């Protein structure tokens, strides 16, 4: 096993010159180093994947969306809204873990054995896209998310401009309905409830 302190230092050093770092590692190494880093660290196909600290506007979006969803489900005990410190186990391959920016669980959470933080039954996930993670989120994470049987909706939110993509599971096997929203006047449906795009971006100042 790689020395965890060395692995941690390698990740931090590479982030000084790289926007997105991917390092081969075992599942045990990932779980150990994830506890020692002050930013999100994910695990995909036997690689640690991280982009370091999130931007200011990224976090504004996370808190705004979290607040919207909290209010959306405030009177419905069936749904629970969680932040990015709760992980999801990906079943397609051994030892895959993602940390979506916002997650909604329907009913009781089902945890990975011996864990109270890694969930196996998300109902809805939201990812805030950045230039460094856009390709990874859309090309690598999206297909894996779709393998989660409990997951009903996947939402990507662009932090650089108005742009939201929703993938909604249909009644047909292996079929998802994709909708894209580019106007502040648009409305996205979440569990049959309307959310205005302008409310999601209400505090964002685009550069």
Secondary structure by P-SEA (a helix, b strand, c coil): cccaaaaaaaaaaaaacccbbbbbbcaaaaaaaaacccbbbbbcccbbbbcccccaaaaaaaaaaaaaaaaaccccccbbbbcccbbbbbccccbbbbbccbbbbccccccccccccccccccbbbbbbcccccccccccaaaaaaacccccbbbbbbcccbbbbbbbbcccccbbbbbbbccccbbbbcccbbbbccccccccccc
